[in-house]
């Protein structure tokens, strides 16, 4: 009787592990080959079931949600998606190219940008940062 119970527990554990592995593989494939969330993919190219430890504001920022012209244009709130300087008004433009918005916008978001830019993108980076702290 005990051996049957043990076998069932081992089988259940094995099946859960296989299902989890298959689901993660499908998720990775969809993430790498999808057409949406590319700005988030650029910042976090790997998926994981472990939380990143970002707060709501940081997640919204990385996803490009908020007061970016490209985001507001998607919902017909603005008639054009361009920034005041003429470039595409998305997260990467604001963070890397826009000289008009940098001073006012990123003085508030500087801590968020720092956490996002220094977030480890590979397991090796993560281990190195974890050992350093």
C-alpha positions in Angstrom: 0.0 0.0 0.0 2.8 2.4 0.9 4.6 1.7 -2.3 1.5 2.5 -4.4 1.1 5.8 -2.6 4.8 6.6 -3.0 4.5 5.7 -6.7 1.5 8.0 -7.2 3.3 10.8 -5.4 6.4 10.4 -7.6 4.3 10.2 -10.7 2.4 13.3 -9.8 5.6 15.2 -9.0 7.1 14.1 -12.3 4.0 15.1 -14.3 3.9 18.5 -12.6 7.6 19.0 -13.5 7.0 18.0 -17.1 4.0 20.3 -17.5 5.8 23.2 -15.9 8.8 22.7 -18.2 6.6 22.4 -21.3 4.6 25.5 -20.4 7.8 27.5 -19.8 9.1 26.4 -23.2 5.9 27.5 -24.9 6.0 30.8 -23.1 9.6 31.4 -24.1 8.8 30.6 -27.7 5.8 33.0 -27.7 7.9 35.7 -26.0 10.8 35.4 -28.5 8.7 35.2 -31.6 5.7 37.5 -30.6 4.9 40.8 -32.2 3.7 42.6 -29.1 5.6 43.9 -26.0 8.8 44.3 -28.0 10.0 47.2 -25.8 9.6 45.0 -22.7 11.4 42.2 -24.6 14.3 44.5 -25.3 14.7 45.1 -21.6 13.9 41.6 -20.4 14.8 39.1 -23.2 14.3 36.0 -21.0 11.1 34.8 -19.4 11.0 33.3 -15.9 8.4 32.3 -13.4 10.4 34.1 -10.7 9.3 37.7 -9.9 11.6 40.6 -10.9 10.8 42.7 -7.8 9.7 45.7 -9.7 6.8 47.9 -8.4 3.7 48.8 -10.4 5.3 52.1 -11.7 8.4 50.4 -12.9 6.4 47.7 -14.7 4.2 50.4 -16.4 7.4 52.3 -17.4 9.1 49.2 -18.9 5.9 48.3 -20.8 5.7 51.7 -22.3 2.4 52.4 -20.7 1.6 55.9 -19.4 2.1 59.4 -20.9 4.2 58.3 -23.9 2.8 59.7 -27.1 3.0 56.4 -28.9 1.0 54.7 -26.1 -1.7 57.5 -26.1 -1.9 57.3 -29.9 -2.8 53.6 -29.8 -6.0 54.6 -28.0 -6.7 57.6 -30.2 -6.1 60.0 -27.3 -3.4 61.8 -29.4 -3.5 62.2 -33.2 0.1 61.4 -33.7 2.7 59.2 -32.0 5.7 61.5 -32.4 7.5 63.4 -29.6 7.7 67.2 -29.7 11.2 66.8 -31.1 10.0 64.8 -34.1 11.1 61.3 -33.0 8.8 58.4 -32.2 7.4 59.1 -28.7 8.0 55.7 -27.1 10.0 54.6 -24.0 13.3 54.0 -25.8 13.2 57.4 -27.5 12.5 59.2 -24.2 15.2 57.2 -22.4 17.9 57.4 -25.0 17.4 60.1 -27.6 15.0 62.9 -26.7 16.8 66.0 -25.5 13.5 67.9 -24.9 12.0 65.5 -22.4 15.1 64.2 -20.7 15.5 66.8 -18.0 11.9 67.1 -16.8 10.7 63.5 -17.4 13.7 61.6 -16.1 14.5 63.7 -13.1 11.4 61.9 -11.6 12.1 58.5 -13.2 15.8 58.3 -12.7 15.6 55.7 -9.9 13.4 53.5 -12.0 15.7 53.8 -15.0 18.7 52.9 -12.8 16.9 49.7 -11.6 15.9 48.8 -15.1 19.2 49.4 -16.8 21.1 47.5 -14.0 18.7 44.6 -14.0 20.6 41.4 -14.8 19.7 40.0 -18.3 21.5 36.7 -17.9 21.9 34.1 -15.2 25.6 34.9 -15.0 24.9 38.6 -14.4 22.2 37.7 -11.8 24.6 35.4 -10.0 27.4 38.0 -10.1 25.0 40.7 -8.7 23.7 38.3 -6.1 27.2 37.5 -4.9 28.2 41.1 -4.7 25.3 42.0 -2.4 
